[in-house]
Amino acid sequence: MPEARTLSVAQAADRLGMSTVSVYSMIANGRLPRVPMASKARVHVADVDRVAEERRTEARRRVLNEEGYAGQIRDVLHPPVPETITLADGRVQARDLRETVRIAQLPRGREALKIVLHGYQDAVAIFGKNVLTAAALAGDACAWCYAIADARVHELPEPQDSPALRVLLGEPCPRDLVRWAADDAERRLAMVKLKEGEHAARREAERQRLRAEFSVASLAARTAASRLASTRARLAVVDPASVALAASSAGGPTGPGSLRCGCTADRYCLAHAELFGTRTRT
């Protein structure tokens, strides 16, 4: 059995988008179990991913409109362009100079990312640190490709296409769309193969069950036939008439108007003739 992967506290904090102090706190209160016998505090990757999913679920309960929240985070990372107006002479100027100055002074890039990572924990929990990093730093490159590459490097779940992530990361590039289509086709094929395997397994299980049932029934039939032959032989010694009567009954009627035992309208069968002492029926 392969050994479960573990992370240091710093690696776990980076994976969760949290501070090391917060990770130590979760270890102390038992939410994130510490790996036993380790000289330094380490945690299992599976436990870190479980905590990440719990935090994502909790955050989504608080954030009612995920697309709107994604737009809010996008505006923190990339402050919107100030509104402008066009003058009569064709010149363009800011509608509100004070607002323009305020927006110009807002942090961007890494500084804005720091604000989001430390001040918007619900965004970190819902979208993930790698997605927020891509949204802040991708620049002119495809933010989706940036986030997917970062997830692969750090062995994180790749971001899945959703309306909220399109608000945050923008539209995916054609390469992403082609890759997603191929991945979707591969998943569909794998699902078909899985269902076919399940059906084949069920058919084989039913075949094995019927084979076992047939084997038991055949054995019971052979045993019953053997017992019948043995009993008939013993009965023939002490009561041959009964054996003859049973044989006649098993043979069925011998002609029109005959009974199953072989008796006719005017004559008894051999078994009944021996029983009554005559072949003639009156």
MODELLER restraints for C-alpha pairs under 7 A, 6 or more apart:
rsr = mdl.restraints
at = mdl.atoms
rsr.add(forms.Gaussian(group=physical.xy_distance, feature=features.Distance(at['CA:4:A'], at['CA:44:A']), mean=6.86, stdev=0.5))
rsr.add(forms.Gaussian(group=physical.xy_distance, feature=features.Distance(at['CA:5:A'], at['CA:44:A']), mean=5.93, stdev=0.5))
rsr.add(forms.Gaussian(group=physical.xy_distance, feature=features.Distance(at['CA:5:A'], at['CA:45:A']), mean=5.83, stdev=0.5))
rsr.add(forms.Gaussian(group=physical.xy_distance, feature=features.Distance(at['CA:6:A'], at['CA:42:A']), mean=6.29, stdev=0.5))
rsr.add(forms.Gaussian(group=physical.xy_distance, feature=features.Distance(at['CA:6:A'], at['CA:43:A']), mean=5.34, stdev=0.5))
rsr.add(forms.Gaussian(group=physical.xy_distance, feature=features.Distance(at['CA:6:A'], at['CA:44:A']), mean=4.23, stdev=0.5))
rsr.add(forms.Gaussian(group=physical.xy_distance, feature=features.Distance(at['CA:6:A'], at['CA:45:A']), mean=5.38, stdev=0.5))
rsr.add(forms.Gaussian(group=physical.xy_distance, feature=features.Distance(at['CA:7:A'], at['CA:42:A']), mean=5.48, stdev=0.5))
rsr.add(forms.Gaussian(group=physical.xy_distance, feature=features.Distance(at['CA:7:A'], at['CA:43:A']), mean=5.39, stdev=0.5))
rsr.add(forms.Gaussian(group=physical.xy_distance, feature=features.Distance(at['CA:7:A'], at['CA:44:A']), mean=6.16, stdev=0.5))
rsr.add(forms.Gaussian(group=physical.xy_distance, feature=features.Distance(at['CA:7:A'], at['CA:45:A']), mean=6.31, stdev=0.5))
rsr.add(forms.Gaussian(group=physical.xy_distance, feature=features.Distance(at['CA:8:A'], at['CA:41:A']), mean=6.52, stdev=0.5))
rsr.add(forms.Gaussian(group=physical.xy_distance, feature=features.Distance(at['CA:8:A'], at['CA:42:A']), mean=4.66, stdev=0.5))
rsr.add(forms.Gaussian(group=physical.xy_distance, feature=features.Distance(at['CA:8:A'], at['CA:43:A']), mean=6.55, stdev=0.5))
rsr.add(forms.Gaussian(group=physical.xy_distance, feature=features.Distance(at['CA:9:A'], at['CA:20:A']), mean=6.21, stdev=0.5))
rsr.add(forms.Gaussian(group=physical.xy_distance, feature=features.Distance(at['CA:9:A'], at['CA:23:A']), mean=6.59, stdev=0.5))
rsr.add(forms.Gaussian(group=physical.xy_distance, feature=features.Distance(at['CA:9:A'], at['CA:41:A']), mean=6.49, stdev=0.5))
rsr.add(forms.Gaussian(group=physical.xy_distance, feature=features.Distance(at['CA:9:A'], at['CA:42:A']), mean=6.02, stdev=0.5))
rsr.add(forms.Gaussian(group=physical.xy_distance, feature=features.Distance(at['CA:10:A'], at['CA:20:A']), mean=5.86, stdev=0.5))
rsr.add(forms.Gaussian(group=physical.xy_distance, feature=features.Distance(at['CA:12:A'], at['CA:48:A']), mean=6.54, stdev=0.5))
rsr.add(forms.Gaussian(group=physical.xy_distance, feature=features.Distance(at['CA:13:A'], at['CA:19:A']), mean=5.54, stdev=0.5))
rsr.add(forms.Gaussian(group=physical.xy_distance, feature=features.Distance(at['CA:13:A'], at['CA:20:A']), mean=5.39, stdev=0.5))
rsr.add(forms.Gaussian(group=physical.xy_distance, feature=features.Distance(at['CA:13:A'], at['CA:23:A']), mean=6.09, stdev=0.5))
rsr.add(forms.Gaussian(group=physical.xy_distance, feature=features.Distance(at['CA:16:A'], at['CA:52:A']), mean=6.13, stdev=0.5))
rsr.add(forms.Gaussian(group=physical.xy_distance, feature=features.Distance(at['CA:17:A'], at['CA:117:A']), mean=6.89, stdev=0.5))
rsr.add(forms.Gaussian(group=physical.xy_distance, feature=features.Distance(at['CA:17:A'], at['CA:124:A']), mean=6.19, stdev=0.5))
rsr.add(forms.Gaussian(group=physical.xy_distance, feature=features.Distance(at['CA:17:A'], at['CA:129:A']), mean=5.45, stdev=0.5))
rsr.add(forms.Gaussian(group=physical.xy_distance, feature=features.Distance(at['CA:26:A'], at['CA:32:A']), mean=5.33, stdev=0.5))
rsr.add(forms.Gaussian(group=physical.xy_distance, feature=features.Distance(at['CA:27:A'], at['CA:33:A']), mean=5.74, stdev=0.5))
rsr.add(forms.Gaussian(group=physical.xy_distance, feature=features.Distance(at['CA:27:A'], at['CA:34:A']), mean=6.16, stdev=0.5))
rsr.add(forms.Gaussian(group=physical.xy_distance, feature=features.Distance(at['CA:32:A'], at['CA:47:A']), mean=6.36, stdev=0.5))
rsr.add(forms.Gaussian(group=physical.xy_distance, feature=features.Distance(at['CA:33:A'], at['CA:43:A']), mean=6.42, stdev=0.5))
rsr.add(forms.Gaussian(group=physical.xy_distance, feature=features.Distance(at['CA:34:A'], at['CA:41:A']), mean=6.36, stdev=0.5))
rsr.add(forms.Gaussian(group=physical.xy_distance, feature=features.Distance(at['CA:34:A'], at['CA:42:A']), mean=5.79, stdev=0.5))
rsr.add(forms.Gaussian(group=physical.xy_distance, feature=features.Distance(at['CA:34:A'], at['CA:43:A']), mean=5.02, stdev=0.5))
rsr.add(forms.Gaussian(group=physical.xy_distance, feature=features.Distance(at['CA:35:A'], at['CA:42:A']), mean=5.45, stdev=0.5))
rsr.add(forms.Gaussian(group=physical.xy_distance, feature=features.Distance(at['CA:35:A'], at['CA:43:A']), mean=5.26, stdev=0.5))
rsr.add(forms.Gaussian(group=physical.xy_distance, feature=features.Distance(at['CA:35:A'], at['CA:44:A']), mean=6.80, stdev=0.5))
rsr.add(forms.Gaussian(group=physical.xy_distance, feature=features.Distance(at['CA:52:A'], at['CA:125:A']), mean=6.75, stdev=0.5))
rsr.add(forms.Gaussian(group=physical.xy_distance, feature=features.Distance(at['CA:55:A'], at['CA:125:A']), mean=5.67, stdev=0.5))
rsr.add(forms.Gaussian(group=physical.xy_distance, feature=features.Distance(at['CA:56:A'], at['CA:125:A']), mean=4.76, stdev=0.5))
rsr.add(forms.Gaussian(group=physical.xy_distance, feature=features.Distance(at['CA:56:A'], at['CA:126:A']), mean=4.85, stdev=0.5))
rsr.add(forms.Gaussian(group=physical.xy_distance, feature=features.Distance(at['CA:59:A'], at['CA:122:A']), mean=5.13, stdev=0.5))
rsr.add(forms.Gaussian(group=physical.xy_distance, feature=features.Distance(at['CA:59:A'], at['CA:125:A']), mean=6.53, stdev=0.5))
rsr.add(forms.Gaussian(group=physical.xy_distance, feature=features.Distance(at['CA:59:A'], at['CA:126:A']), mean=6.51, stdev=0.5))
rsr.add(forms.Gaussian(group=physical.xy_distance, feature=features.Distance(at['CA:60:A'], at['CA:126:A']), mean=6.92, stdev=0.5))
rsr.add(forms.Gaussian(group=physical.xy_distance, feature=features.Distance(at['CA:66:A'], at['CA:164:A']), mean=5.98, stdev=0.5))
rsr.add(forms.Gaussian(group=physical.xy_distance, feature=features.Distance(at['CA:67:A'], at['CA:163:A']), mean=6.55, stdev=0.5))
rsr.add(forms.Gaussian(group=physical.xy_distance, feature=features.Distance(at['CA:67:A'], at['CA:164:A']), mean=4.25, stdev=0.5))
rsr.add(forms.Gaussian(group=physical.xy_distance, feature=features.Distance(at['CA:67:A'], at['CA:167:A']), mean=6.69, stdev=0.5))
rsr.add(forms.Gaussian(group=physical.xy_distance, feature=features.Distance(at['CA:70:A'], at['CA:164:A']), mean=5.78, stdev=0.5))
rsr.add(forms.Gaussian(group=physical.xy_distance, feature=features.Distance(at['CA:70:A'], at['CA:167:A']), mean=6.12, stdev=0.5))
rsr.add(forms.Gaussian(group=physical.xy_distance, feature=features.Distance(at['CA:70:A'], at['CA:168:A']), mean=5.44, stdev=0.5))
rsr.add(forms.Gaussian(group=physical.xy_distance, feature=features.Distance(at['CA:71:A'], at['CA:167:A']), mean=6.00, stdev=0.5))
rsr.add(forms.Gaussian(group=physical.xy_distance, feature=features.Distance(at['CA:71:A'], at['CA:168:A']), mean=6.34, stdev=0.5))
rsr.add(forms.Gaussian(group=physical.xy_distance, feature=features.Distance(at['CA:74:A'], at['CA:168:A']), mean=5.53, stdev=0.5))
rsr.add(forms.Gaussian(group=physical.xy_distance, feature=features.Distance(at['CA:76:A'], at['CA:112:A']), mean=6.60, stdev=0.5))
rsr.add(forms.Gaussian(group=physical.xy_distance, feature=features.Distance(at['CA:77:A'], at['CA:108:A']), mean=5.94, stdev=0.5))
rsr.add(forms.Gaussian(group=physical.xy_distance, feature=features.Distance(at['CA:77:A'], at['CA:109:A']), mean=6.62, stdev=0.5))
rsr.add(forms.Gaussian(group=physical.xy_distance, feature=features.Distance(at['CA:77:A'], at['CA:112:A']), mean=5.18, stdev=0.5))
rsr.add(forms.Gaussian(group=physical.xy_distance, feature=features.Distance(at['CA:77:A'], at['CA:113:A']), mean=6.32, stdev=0.5))
rsr.add(forms.Gaussian(group=physical.xy_distance, feature=features.Distance(at['CA:77:A'], at['CA:136:A']), mean=5.68, stdev=0.5))
rsr.add(forms.Gaussian(group=physical.xy_distance, feature=features.Distance(at['CA:78:A'], at['CA:108:A']), mean=6.21, stdev=0.5))
rsr.add(forms.Gaussian(group=physical.xy_distance, feature=features.Distance(at['CA:79:A'], at['CA:103:A']), mean=6.53, stdev=0.5))
rsr.add(forms.Gaussian(group=physical.xy_distance, feature=features.Distance(at['CA:82:A'], at['CA:94:A']), mean=6.71, stdev=0.5))
rsr.add(forms.Gaussian(group=physical.xy_distance, feature=features.Distance(at['CA:82:A'], at['CA:100:A']), mean=5.50, stdev=0.5))
rsr.add(forms.Gaussian(group=physical.xy_distance, feature=features.Distance(at['CA:83:A'], at['CA:94:A']), mean=5.99, stdev=0.5))
rsr.add(forms.Gaussian(group=physical.xy_distance, feature=features.Distance(at['CA:83:A'], at['CA:95:A']), mean=5.65, stdev=0.5))
rsr.add(forms.Gaussian(group=physical.xy_distance, feature=features.Distance(at['CA:84:A'], at['CA:92:A']), mean=6.47, stdev=0.5))
rsr.add(forms.Gaussian(group=physical.xy_distance, feature=features.Distance(at['CA:84:A'], at['CA:93:A']), mean=5.40, stdev=0.5))
rsr.add(forms.Gaussian(group=physical.xy_distance, feature=features.Distance(at['CA:84:A'], at['CA:94:A']), mean=4.21, stdev=0.5))
rsr.add(forms.Gaussian(group=physical.xy_distance, feature=features.Distance(at['CA:84:A'], at['CA:95:A']), mean=4.77, stdev=0.5))
rsr.add(forms.Gaussian(group=physical.xy_distance, feature=features.Distance(at['CA:85:A'], at['CA:92:A']), mean=5.63, stdev=0.5))
rsr.add(forms.Gaussian(group=physical.xy_distance, feature=features.Distance(at['CA:85:A'], at['CA:93:A']), mean=5.65, stdev=0.5))
rsr.add(forms.Gaussian(group=physical.xy_distance, feature=features.Distance(at['CA:85:A'], at['CA:94:A']), mean=6.19, stdev=0.5))
rsr.add(forms.Gaussian(group=physical.xy_distance, feature=features.Distance(at['CA:85:A'], at['CA:95:A']), mean=5.62, stdev=0.5))
rsr.add(forms.Gaussian(group=physical.xy_distance, feature=features.Distance(at['CA:86:A'], at['CA:92:A']), mean=4.43, stdev=0.5))
rsr.add(forms.Gaussian(group=physical.xy_distance, feature=features.Distance(at['CA:86:A'], at['CA:93:A']), mean=6.56, stdev=0.5))
rsr.add(forms.Gaussian(group=physical.xy_distance, feature=features.Distance(at['CA:94:A'], at['CA:100:A']), mean=6.75, stdev=0.5))
rsr.add(forms.Gaussian(group=physical.xy_distance, feature=features.Distance(at['CA:109:A'], at['CA:136:A']), mean=5.43, stdev=0.5))
rsr.add(forms.Gaussian(group=physical.xy_distance, feature=features.Distance(at['CA:109:A'], at['CA:137:A']), mean=5.93, stdev=0.5))
rsr.add(forms.Gaussian(group=physical.xy_distance, feature=features.Distance(at['CA:110:A'], at['CA:136:A']), mean=6.98, stdev=0.5))
rsr.add(forms.Gaussian(group=physical.xy_distance, feature=features.Distance(at['CA:113:A'], at['CA:133:A']), mean=6.75, stdev=0.5))
rsr.add(forms.Gaussian(group=physical.xy_distance, feature=features.Distance(at['CA:113:A'], at['CA:136:A']), mean=6.17, stdev=0.5))
rsr.add(forms.Gaussian(group=physical.xy_distance, feature=features.Distance(at['CA:117:A'], at['CA:124:A']), mean=6.34, stdev=0.5))
rsr.add(forms.Gaussian(group=physical.xy_distance, feature=features.Distance(at['CA:130:A'], at['CA:147:A']), mean=5.70, stdev=0.5))
rsr.add(forms.Gaussian(group=physical.xy_distance, feature=features.Distance(at['CA:130:A'], at['CA:150:A']), mean=6.30, stdev=0.5))
rsr.add(forms.Gaussian(group=physical.xy_distance, feature=features.Distance(at['CA:130:A'], at['CA:151:A']), mean=6.54, stdev=0.5))
rsr.add(forms.Gaussian(group=physical.xy_distance, feature=features.Distance(at['CA:131:A'], at['CA:147:A']), mean=5.25, stdev=0.5))
rsr.add(forms.Gaussian(group=physical.xy_distance, feature=features.Distance(at['CA:134:A'], at['CA:143:A']), mean=5.28, stdev=0.5))
rsr.add(forms.Gaussian(group=physical.xy_distance, feature=features.Distance(at['CA:134:A'], at['CA:146:A']), mean=5.57, stdev=0.5))
rsr.add(forms.Gaussian(group=physical.xy_distance, feature=features.Distance(at['CA:134:A'], at['CA:147:A']), mean=5.18, stdev=0.5))
rsr.add(forms.Gaussian(group=physical.xy_distance, feature=features.Distance(at['CA:135:A'], at['CA:143:A']), mean=5.89, stdev=0.5))
rsr.add(forms.Gaussian(group=physical.xy_distance, feature=features.Distance(at['CA:135:A'], at['CA:168:A']), mean=6.36, stdev=0.5))
rsr.add(forms.Gaussian(group=physical.xy_distance, feature=features.Distance(at['CA:135:A'], at['CA:169:A']), mean=5.31, stdev=0.5))
rsr.add(forms.Gaussian(group=physical.xy_distance, feature=features.Distance(at['CA:138:A'], at['CA:146:A']), mean=6.36, stdev=0.5))
rsr.add(forms.Gaussian(group=physical.xy_distance, feature=features.Distance(at['CA:142:A'], at['CA:172:A']), mean=6.89, stdev=0.5))
rsr.add(forms.Gaussian(group=physical.xy_distance, feature=features.Distance(at['CA:142:A'], at['CA:173:A']), mean=6.40, stdev=0.5))
rsr.add(forms.Gaussian(group=physical.xy_distance, feature=features.Distance(at['CA:143:A'], at['CA:169:A']), mean=5.47, stdev=0.5))
rsr.add(forms.Gaussian(group=physical.xy_distance, feature=features.Distance(at['CA:144:A'], at['CA:169:A']), mean=6.32, stdev=0.5))
rsr.add(forms.Gaussian(group=physical.xy_distance, feature=features.Distance(at['CA:144:A'], at['CA:172:A']), mean=5.89, stdev=0.5))
rsr.add(forms.Gaussian(group=physical.xy_distance, feature=features.Distance(at['CA:148:A'], at['CA:158:A']), mean=5.42, stdev=0.5))
rsr.add(forms.Gaussian(group=physical.xy_distance, feature=features.Distance(at['CA:148:A'], at['CA:159:A']), mean=6.52, stdev=0.5))
rsr.add(forms.Gaussian(group=physical.xy_distance, feature=features.Distance(at['CA:151:A'], at['CA:157:A']), mean=6.19, stdev=0.5))
rsr.add(forms.Gaussian(group=physical.xy_distance, feature=features.Distance(at['CA:151:A'], at['CA:158:A']), mean=5.53, stdev=0.5))
rsr.add(forms.Gaussian(group=physical.xy_distance, feature=features.Distance(at['CA:232:A'], at['CA:243:A']), mean=6.84, stdev=0.5))
rsr.add(forms.Gaussian(group=physical.xy_distance, feature=features.Distance(at['CA:235:A'], at['CA:243:A']), mean=6.88, stdev=0.5))
rsr.add(forms.Gaussian(group=physical.xy_distance, feature=features.Distance(at['CA:236:A'], at['CA:243:A']), mean=5.86, stdev=0.5))
rsr.add(forms.Gaussian(group=physical.xy_distance, feature=features.Distance(at['CA:241:A'], at['CA:271:A']), mean=5.57, stdev=0.5))
rsr.add(forms.Gaussian(group=physical.xy_distance, feature=features.Distance(at['CA:244:A'], at['CA:271:A']), mean=5.76, stdev=0.5))
rsr.add(forms.Gaussian(group=physical.xy_distance, feature=features.Distance(at['CA:245:A'], at['CA:261:A']), mean=6.65, stdev=0.5))
rsr.add(forms.Gaussian(group=physical.xy_distance, feature=features.Distance(at['CA:245:A'], at['CA:271:A']), mean=5.14, stdev=0.5))
rsr.add(forms.Gaussian(group=physical.xy_distance, feature=features.Distance(at['CA:248:A'], at['CA:261:A']), mean=4.93, stdev=0.5))
rsr.add(forms.Gaussian(group=physical.xy_distance, feature=features.Distance(at['CA:248:A'], at['CA:262:A']), mean=6.25, stdev=0.5))
rsr.add(forms.Gaussian(group=physical.xy_distance, feature=features.Distance(at['CA:249:A'], at['CA:260:A']), mean=5.21, stdev=0.5))
rsr.add(forms.Gaussian(group=physical.xy_distance, feature=features.Distance(at['CA:249:A'], at['CA:261:A']), mean=4.23, stdev=0.5))
rsr.add(forms.Gaussian(group=physical.xy_distance, feature=features.Distance(at['CA:252:A'], at['CA:260:A']), mean=4.46, stdev=0.5))
rsr.add(forms.Gaussian(group=physical.xy_distance, feature=features.Distance(at['CA:252:A'], at['CA:261:A']), mean=6.53, stdev=0.5))
rsr.add(forms.Gaussian(group=physical.xy_distance, feature=features.Distance(at['CA:253:A'], at['CA:259:A']), mean=5.38, stdev=0.5))
rsr.add(forms.Gaussian(group=physical.xy_distance, feature=features.Distance(at['CA:253:A'], at['CA:260:A']), mean=4.49, stdev=0.5))
rsr.add(forms.Gaussian(group=physical.xy_distance, feature=features.Distance(at['CA:253:A'], at['CA:261:A']), mean=6.81, stdev=0.5))
rsr.add(forms.Gaussian(group=physical.xy_distance, feature=features.Distance(at['CA:253:A'], at['CA:262:A']), mean=5.72, stdev=0.5))
rsr.add(forms.Gaussian(group=physical.xy_distance, feature=features.Distance(at['CA:254:A'], at['CA:262:A']), mean=6.12, stdev=0.5))
rsr.add(forms.Gaussian(group=physical.xy_distance, feature=features.Distance(at['CA:257:A'], at['CA:264:A']), mean=6.25, stdev=0.5))
rsr.add(forms.Gaussian(group=physical.xy_distance, feature=features.Distance(at['CA:257:A'], at['CA:265:A']), mean=6.74, stdev=0.5))
rsr.add(forms.Gaussian(group=physical.xy_distance, feature=features.Distance(at['CA:258:A'], at['CA:264:A']), mean=4.58, stdev=0.5))
rsr.add(forms.Gaussian(group=physical.xy_distance, feature=features.Distance(at['CA:261:A'], at['CA:269:A']), mean=6.74, stdev=0.5))
rsr.add(forms.Gaussian(group=physical.xy_distance, feature=features.Distance(at['CA:262:A'], at['CA:269:A']), mean=5.05, stdev=0.5))
rsr.add(forms.Gaussian(group=physical.xy_distance, feature=features.Distance(at['CA:263:A'], at['CA:269:A']), mean=4.55, stdev=0.5))
rsr.add(forms.Gaussian(group=physical.xy_distance, feature=features.Distance(at['CA:266:A'], at['CA:280:A']), mean=6.00, stdev=0.5))
rsr.add(forms.Gaussian(group=physical.xy_distance, feature=features.Distance(at['CA:266:A'], at['CA:281:A']), mean=4.84, stdev=0.5))
rsr.add(forms.Gaussian(group=physical.xy_distance, feature=features.Distance(at['CA:267:A'], at['CA:279:A']), mean=5.33, stdev=0.5))
rsr.add(forms.Gaussian(group=physical.xy_distance, feature=features.Distance(at['CA:267:A'], at['CA:280:A']), mean=4.68, stdev=0.5))
rsr.add(forms.Gaussian(group=physical.xy_distance, feature=features.Distance(at['CA:267:A'], at['CA:281:A']), mean=5.07, stdev=0.5))
rsr.add(forms.Gaussian(group=physical.xy_distance, feature=features.Distance(at['CA:268:A'], at['CA:279:A']), mean=4.90, stdev=0.5))
rsr.add(forms.Gaussian(group=physical.xy_distance, feature=features.Distance(at['CA:268:A'], at['CA:280:A']), mean=6.19, stdev=0.5))
rsr.add(forms.Gaussian(group=physical.xy_distance, feature=features.Distance(at['CA:268:A'], at['CA:281:A']), mean=6.19, stdev=0.5))
rsr.add(forms.Gaussian(group=physical.xy_distance, feature=features.Distance(at['CA:273:A'], at['CA:279:A']), mean=4.77, stdev=0.5))
